[in-house]
Structure formats: structure tokens, C-alpha cells
Amino acid sequence: MNDWLGLEGKHVLVCGFANKKSVAWHVATRLEEAGARVIHSVRTQARRAELAKLCPQAEIRVCDVEKQDEIERLAQDLPELAGFVHSIAFANYSNGPRPFHETAKEDLLRAFDVSCFSLVNLAHALKPRLSKDASVVTIGISTTRMAAENYGYMGPVKAALDSAVVFLAKSFSSDTRVRFNSVNPGLLKTSASAGIPGYLDSYLFAEQATLRKSALKTEEVADAVLFLLSPRSAGVNAQSLVLDAGMGSNFFDRGIVRRATRPEEGA
């Protein structure tokens, strides 16, 4: 195997498997193809059982990031890590979309705890297990400056995650060469996204807004994560890599404008 990425034989922790559509699953698959030794961290025993069915040889730990004792136990039971991937998020959309000013405090704080602070908490707990030049990658969103009503308070939470990446990179730089970056994809076809109210319409619009008129694939996100995990990206630190197939530069696409202003003409 041509180990261009420099990941062969190295241990990488991947947090956040939910199912075969999840970013974490695709990242782990790509890591294994690159020869890395993947350790999974999942939230529940049920997730562990599901992953074990898909991948019987997988090395799996259970860690609910809302429980401090489980984070500490995870950190005690790991080999030296070349990096870890944080692909964890949670939002309570059970009551449907609400105006942002009606956000419930308990929903916002829990979403922040699971989706953002868990990165800080895991980084702190895992620091003794990280090699001196390890790489940490989290999953953000392509923009936090666009107020998508159905995404609601998760926009500010993901903005906090972007900021946490920068502050973690600075904090760790005092005595390590550990890097922190995020991959910030556009809209993806994942089961987690499907839980967002009105997501399908947003996804279909986003697909048409890309320069290639084709939606971003989860495999493409995984490939970007692998690059940031690898020594090939050694000079990249405290950055947010936007991966949106050009969507952010294409909102005045003539086809989209025509359909919005002259719907009688059709596509």
C-alpha cells in the first residue's frame, strides 16, 4: 500500500457513529482503507451493537459525552492516538421549528454541551493520549452567517464550535504540536439531518445552488477529514475548511433567480 497520507498503522479515535449514513462511518471506512487502526466511540450500547453487526472486527468504546465519568473512562482505555474525529451533534426539534427568540434555554444549553463543549471536554481528557503532533478534526457547517429558520439555535452552536477550534489550537500550542481544524460541509443526506424540520426542501435547494448542480457527498467530507488528520496537512491549524461544492458563491445562479422571479417559465 502506498501510504501517501502517512496514517498506516496509526490509531485514530472516531466519535459519533450513528449508522451507515453518518459522517463518522464514512470517515472510519476511509481511515481503514488508508491502513489506520480505527477506534470507535459511540453513545450507547445499542449503537455499539449496531456497529458491531456492520463491522464485527471493529474496536468500539461506549461514551456518552454528557457524562463526565464516561469521558474519563474512555481516556483511560486508549493507546497513543495520532488523532481523533469529533462528529457529534444533538438538537431537540421535537416541537418543530420556532422563531429563534423563542428558543428554550434547556434546549440551547444541551445542544451546546453535546455539539460543542464535548469537543473541549474530550480534548482535555484525551490530551495525555495524543501524540505530540496529533490532529483533531470536528464537523461544522458551511456557514453560520446564514439564518436558516429550520436549523434554529444550532447555527449559533456551530458558530461556537468554530471558535472553540481556534481556542483549542492556541491552548494546546503551549506544550504540543497538536492541531485542531474543522470540516464545514454544506447540506448532506444523513439521518441526523433528516431530523431537521423542512430539511428536504433545503437540501434540494442547496443541490441546485452548487456550481455542479450535484449535492455534496458524505464520502467527500470524509476525504477532507482524512487530509486534515494526516501529516500532509501539517501546516493547517485553527482553520475551518468549507466544503460546499461552490454553493456559497452561487446564490445568484440564473436558473435559481429565474425560478424565483418568473415561476411561470418553469425550470
C-alpha positions as semicolon CSV with decimal commas, in nm:
position;residue;x (nm);y (nm);z (nm)
1;M;0,000;0,000;0,000
2;N;0,125;0,349;-0,089
3;D;0,092;0,530;0,243
4;W;0,075;0,879;0,095
5;L;-0,137;1,005;0,386
6;G;0,104;0,874;0,647
7;L;-0,175;0,715;0,853
8;E;-0,093;0,348;0,814
9;G;-0,072;0,165;1,145
10;K;-0,168;0,472;1,349
11;H;-0,456;0,476;1,595
12;V;-0,735;0,726;1,532
13;L;-1,041;0,766;1,754
14;V;-1,366;0,836;1,566
15;C;-1,653;0,966;1,779
16;G;-2,012;0,981;1,666
17;F;-2,119;0,675;1,466
18;A;-2,498;0,664;1,426
19;N;-2,549;0,448;1,115
20;K;-2,405;0,385;0,767
21;K;-2,509;0,731;0,651
22;S;-2,320;0,916;0,923
23;V;-2,003;1,115;0,863
24;A;-1,828;0,910;1,132
25;W;-1,894;0,585;0,947
26;H;-1,754;0,719;0,620
27;V;-1,450;0,864;0,795
28;A;-1,379;0,533;0,966
29;T;-1,415;0,347;0,637
30;R;-1,170;0,580;0,463
31;L;-0,927;0,553;0,754
32;E;-0,930;0,175;0,732
33;E;-0,866;0,197;0,358
34;A;-0,563;0,412;0,442
35;G;-0,435;0,147;0,680
36;A;-0,514;0,332;1,004
37;R;-0,629;0,148;1,315
38;V;-0,971;0,289;1,397
39;I;-1,121;0,300;1,745
40;H;-1,488;0,394;1,756
41;S;-1,661;0,581;2,035
42;V;-2,041;0,557;2,033
43;R;-2,303;0,698;2,264
44;T;-2,492;0,387;2,374
45;Q;-2,472;0,010;2,396
46;A;-2,742;-0,006;2,129
47;R;-2,519;0,189;1,890
48;R;-2,232;-0,040;1,981
49;A;-2,441;-0,345;1,888
50;E;-2,546;-0,186;1,557
51;L;-2,187;-0,102;1,466
52;A;-2,066;-0,449;1,565
53;K;-2,316;-0,600;1,319
54;L;-2,185;-0,381;1,037
55;C;-1,822;-0,430;1,129
56;P;-1,764;-0,733;1,357
57;Q;-1,391;-0,664;1,386
58;A;-1,439;-0,302;1,494
59;E;-1,283;-0,180;1,819
60;I;-1,564;0,002;1,996
61;R;-1,592;0,205;2,316
62;V;-1,913;0,344;2,465
63;C;-1,904;0,707;2,580
64;D;-2,199;0,938;2,634
65;V;-2,035;1,281;2,619
66;E;-2,296;1,422;2,855
67;K;-2,148;1,204;3,131
68;Q;-1,811;1,311;3,270
69;D;-1,730;0,972;3,416
70;E;-1,770;0,806;3,078
71;I;-1,537;1,058;2,913
72;E;-1,276;0,994;3,179
73;R;-1,314;0,618;3,142
74;L;-1,273;0,646;2,766
75;A;-0,949;0,840;2,809
76;Q;-0,804;0,576;3,041
77;D;-0,855;0,291;2,795
78;L;-0,681;0,408;2,477
79;P;-0,341;0,368;2,312
80;E;-0,147;0,666;2,181
81;L;-0,362;0,844;1,924
82;A;-0,247;1,010;1,604
83;G;-0,574;1,200;1,616
84;F;-0,942;1,195;1,685
85;V;-1,253;1,291;1,496
86;H;-1,542;1,468;1,668
87;S;-1,859;1,409;1,470
88;I;-2,113;1,463;1,745
89;A;-2,419;1,687;1,748
90;F;-2,762;1,697;1,905
91;A;-3,063;1,927;1,881
92;N;-3,417;1,885;2,008
93;Y;-3,650;1,956;1,716
94;S;-3,941;1,759;1,861
95;N;-4,158;2,069;1,882
96;G;-4,087;2,172;1,525
97;P;-3,918;2,493;1,409
98;R;-3,960;2,800;1,628
99;P;-3,851;3,162;1,586
100;F;-3,500;3,191;1,728
101;H;-3,612;3,429;2,004
102;E;-3,840;3,152;2,134
103;T;-3,551;2,909;2,185
104;A;-3,585;2,719;2,511
105;K;-3,286;2,768;2,739
106;E;-3,261;2,399;2,821
107;D;-3,259;2,305;2,451
108;L;-2,984;2,554;2,368
109;L;-2,765;2,455;2,663
110;R;-2,797;2,084;2,593
111;A;-2,719;2,135;2,225
112;F;-2,413;2,339;2,321
113;D;-2,299;2,075;2,570
114;V;-2,327;1,785;2,325
115;S;-2,235;1,958;1,999
116;C;-1,962;2,200;2,113
117;F;-1,839;2,161;2,469
118;S;-1,792;1,789;2,414
119;L;-1,502;1,874;2,181
120;V;-1,337;2,082;2,453
121;N;-1,405;1,818;2,718
122;L;-1,278;1,530;2,505
123;A;-0,968;1,722;2,403
124;H;-0,884;1,789;2,766
125;A;-0,941;1,429;2,873
126;L;-0,758;1,280;2,576
127;K;-0,459;1,513;2,581
128;P;-0,231;1,262;2,759
129;R;-0,320;1,005;2,489
130;L;-0,248;1,228;2,191
131;S;0,086;1,208;2,017
132;K;0,279;1,535;2,021
133;D;0,179;1,615;1,663
134;A;-0,171;1,463;1,660
135;S;-0,457;1,610;1,460
136;V;-0,810;1,673;1,584
137;V;-1,093;1,731;1,338
138;T;-1,453;1,826;1,411
139;I;-1,753;1,864;1,181
140;G;-1,914;2,206;1,148
141;I;-2,145;2,359;0,887
142;S;-2,061;2,557;0,575
143;T;-2,185;2,891;0,710
144;T;-2,309;3,026;1,041
145;R;-2,384;3,367;0,887
146;M;-2,698;3,250;0,710
147;A;-3,005;3,234;0,933
148;A;-3,176;2,913;0,823
149;E;-3,501;2,926;1,018
150;N;-3,545;2,550;1,037
151;Y;-3,190;2,498;1,169
152;G;-3,259;2,741;1,451
153;Y;-3,030;2,759;1,752
154;M;-2,788;2,503;1,607
155;G;-2,644;2,782;1,391
156;P;-2,505;2,972;1,692
157;V;-2,396;2,641;1,848
158;K;-2,194;2,555;1,537
159;A;-2,051;2,907;1,537
160;A;-1,929;2,839;1,890
161;L;-1,775;2,513;1,767
162;D;-1,580;2,704;1,501
163;S;-1,450;2,940;1,768
164;A;-1,364;2,652;2,002
165;V;-1,140;2,505;1,730
166;V;-0,933;2,822;1,727
167;F;-0,906;2,848;2,104
168;L;-0,816;2,480;2,142
169;A;-0,543;2,515;1,881
170;K;-0,399;2,809;2,071
171;S;-0,433;2,640;2,411
172;F;-0,262;2,317;2,301
173;S;0,018;2,506;2,127
174;S;0,178;2,595;2,460
175;D;0,326;2,247;2,502
176;T;0,229;2,033;2,200
177;R;0,207;2,044;1,821
178;V;-0,147;1,906;1,824
179;R;-0,361;2,066;1,554
180;F;-0,733;2,146;1,562
181;N;-0,939;2,206;1,249
182;S;-1,295;2,164;1,131
183;V;-1,451;2,044;0,809
184;N;-1,761;2,251;0,740
185;P;-1,983;2,082;0,483
186;G;-2,292;2,204;0,308
187;L;-2,614;2,008;0,329
188;L;-2,572;1,630;0,346
189;K;-2,806;1,334;0,312
190;T;-2,767;1,188;0,662
191;S;-3,022;1,053;0,907
192;A;-2,930;1,324;1,158
193;S;-3,006;1,593;0,901
194;A;-3,337;1,427;0,822
195;G;-3,448;1,517;1,175
196;I;-3,433;1,889;1,096
197;P;-3,780;2,024;1,012
198;G;-3,818;2,103;0,642
199;Y;-3,472;1,970;0,564
200;L;-3,559;1,802;0,235
201;D;-3,661;2,131;0,071
202;S;-3,341;2,295;0,196
203;Y;-3,134;2,003;0,066
204;L;-3,292;2,018;-0,279
205;F;-3,238;2,393;-0,297
206;A;-2,877;2,357;-0,186
207;E;-2,817;2,097;-0,456
208;Q;-2,932;2,339;-0,723
209;A;-2,723;2,617;-0,570
210;T;-2,397;2,422;-0,605
211;L;-2,184;2,508;-0,905
212;R;-2,200;2,149;-1,026
213;K;-2,577;2,105;-0,964
214;S;-2,498;1,797;-0,759
215;A;-2,523;1,767;-0,383
216;L;-2,224;1,723;-0,160
217;K;-2,149;1,360;-0,078
218;T;-2,063;1,234;0,268
219;E;-1,766;1,048;0,119
220;E;-1,626;1,383;0,005
221;V;-1,647;1,511;0,360
222;A;-1,466;1,202;0,483
223;D;-1,185;1,255;0,232
224;A;-1,134;1,612;0,357
225;V;-1,127;1,487;0,717
226;L;-0,857;1,235;0,627
227;F;-0,642;1,505;0,471
228;L;-0,665;1,714;0,788
229;L;-0,587;1,412;1,004
230;S;-0,279;1,328;0,802
231;P;0,073;1,474;0,824
232;R;0,014;1,601;0,469
233;S;-0,180;1,889;0,625
234;A;0,084;1,966;0,889
235;G;0,071;2,338;0,816
236;V;-0,305;2,366;0,861
237;N;-0,415;2,462;1,211
238;A;-0,705;2,655;1,367
239;Q;-0,891;2,654;1,034
240;S;-1,242;2,582;0,911
241;L;-1,243;2,410;0,572
242;V;-1,569;2,487;0,392
243;L;-1,687;2,205;0,168
244;D;-2,000;2,309;-0,020
245;A;-1,933;2,242;-0,390
246;G;-1,938;2,617;-0,453
247;M;-2,285;2,676;-0,307
248;G;-2,178;2,979;-0,105
249;S;-2,074;3,167;-0,418
250;N;-2,368;3,076;-0,637
251;F;-2,688;3,214;-0,489
252;F;-2,740;3,440;-0,791
253;D;-2,737;3,146;-1,030
254;R;-2,952;3,247;-1,324
255;G;-3,169;2,935;-1,302
256;I;-3,247;2,993;-0,934
257;V;-3,317;3,362;-0,993
258;R;-3,545;3,286;-1,288
259;R;-3,748;3,031;-1,095
260;A;-3,789;3,276;-0,806
261;T;-3,882;3,580;-1,016
262;R;-4,055;3,419;-1,313
263;P;-4,203;3,093;-1,186
264;E;-4,444;3,079;-1,478
265;E;-4,148;2,999;-1,706
266;G;-4,067;2,685;-1,506
267;A;-3,720;2,531;-1,493
